[in-house]
Amino acid sequence: MSHEHVPQSSTVFTPPELAAAMVAAVRGKPNALWLDPCVGDGVFVAQMAARGIDAAQISAIDIAPGPGALDKAALTVRGVDFLEWAAGHRAAVDHVVMNPPYVALSRVQGKLLDRALDVRLSDGQHLPFKANYWAAFLLTAIECVREGGSLVAVLPAAWDFAKYATRVRQTVERAFGEVLVVRCASPLFPKVQEGVVIVVAFDRGAQSCTNRRVEVPGLVETIAALERIARGKEPPGTSTVRAFAPPPLALHRLDEIVHIHIGAVTGDAGYFLLNERERKEWRLPRSALRPTLSRSKHLAGAAIGRKEWAELRDQGGRVWMFWPRRSALRHAAVRAYLKHGKEGGCNLAAHKITKRDPWHRTPLPGRVDGFMSGMSKRLPFLALREMPGLTASNTLYVIRFKKRVTQAEKATLGVLLLTSSVRAELARHARVYADGLLKFEPSELGSVRVPVVRARDDAARVLRDATVLLLAGREAEASAMADDWVVSSGSLALKTRASSTKRCVA
Ligand SMILES: C[S@@+](CC[C@H](N)C(=O)[O-])C[C@H]1O[C@@H](n2cnc3c(N)ncnc32)[C@H](O)[C@@H]1O
């Protein structure tokens, strides 16, 4: 058996000719990453390999210890619960092909059951105990698919009739832009009496979903239907079940998307932060300094690149941090500045400085994707970092995306932070000081909820233009521009959601 906690009866094997048609139906992209989360003897891996997909592009998981004859044709991991593996592989693959185990959750045990009951449906509820293991596999596999990716699964006919399956179907429809269900009336597996469905889902992350269905009598017709889908055509007899309106927009907390940390704490800003005039007076070389943003007004646009930073430098801003590299310590000017620090120029007794060794090496934030101000007269916004090596001192927050993301995705978050619903929520969190300064702790910023929308290439332009309006004091116009962009990216639901959020914070 596969595992002491999953009954052997859950394991049925996919006929190779069906596996071939399922792999084709995925419409794999070149260089894509593939996943079979319950590989068994590797019937899908064999078909992927036959299509020339490299072993390094295929992840294959199975709880059964193996080994299997096709293990070398993929990055095969055996003896592991897929649900556990998936926790570390969210949005990690482009295509999933699977035949998940079919067994009532009441017959699964131990940690495997705990993990299955932890799986959530799109309405946020946990999978019920009445459900079947295939549903836990399917929902978990969806989480592994990257935006734009696809999934093909052969599932029991319970997909159509089981009570627990209704919300599973909804979850699939909310996760993909197109779902095609091929319902085969006759049994395809020796141990299973009923027919099966093949669910083919494309365009992970799309805002709306078209759901189509075709009913076929047997294996031959199932394969023919999948082959048509593989060629981008509808199988004959396909009907559109419903074209979904965009689903209600999901909201994510900002701290689910990014880390928000305080910038570098020098311990003595007067000594460590310099402007260009001071740098020149001390003749400090570039290797002794880090370009740094040190004031909220340094966030002068949607993106801070070399040009923007140079303007701040030329305007006299304190945009250098004294941070001598080891090689710079021999430099006479650096030695002179260190001596000046030791002779009273720097407050060496400051707690942050006494704690570190050497005293002049301010710990820097790691990778930085952008900056935000936690203390300003205006509500926070995202300024992206476009200058390599640029950091910030502790008057600013540094932002790091939790996942590697594209420039368009970074800019999309910037636009979302300017939408009226997010501004209203930020306003609610602000602590207003007597002089009109608005203060935010990182945790308060992190708890703000942003809508989940698809990134678009024009996000950088919209972010730039809306930020210009914001910095000119035209906040309402900036928000209107951001709202329009989000709505035009295909989600009218956002407008509803944004206005209802507004209502409840008013
Ligand atoms: C229905 S069989 C499919 C096998 C093969 N992919 C096929 O289509 O012929 C399901 C497979 O899931 C594996 N399995 C069961 N529970 C699992 C778990 N929690 N994690 C990973 N694999 C599991 C079983 O060992 C079995 O190989």
The ligand as a Gaussian input file, in Angstrom:
#p B3LYP/6-31G(d) Opt

LIG

0 1
 C       -5.482000       7.279000      -8.179000
 S       -3.772000       6.895000      -7.958000
 C       -3.080000       7.638000      -9.382000
 C       -1.775000       7.075000      -9.784000
 C       -1.280000       7.586000     -11.137000
 N       -1.068000       9.009000     -11.141000
 C       -2.246000       7.220000     -12.222000
 O       -2.946000       8.058000     -12.675000
 O       -2.256000       6.071000     -12.638000
 C       -3.428000       7.948000      -6.636000
 C       -1.989000       7.965000      -6.122000
 O       -1.971000       8.882000      -5.045000
 C       -1.028000       8.452000      -4.092000
 N       -1.364000       9.122000      -2.834000
 C       -2.330000       8.843000      -1.942000
 N       -2.303000       9.722000      -0.922000
 C       -1.297000      10.574000      -1.182000
 C       -0.765000      11.712000      -0.502000
 N       -1.294000      12.134000       0.642000
 N        0.271000      12.366000      -1.067000
 C        0.811000      11.953000      -2.242000
 N        0.359000      10.869000      -2.916000
 C       -0.681000      10.203000      -2.393000
 C       -1.193000       6.951000      -4.066000
 O       -0.025000       6.322000      -3.557000
 C       -1.423000       6.672000      -5.567000
 O       -0.201000       6.388000      -6.207000

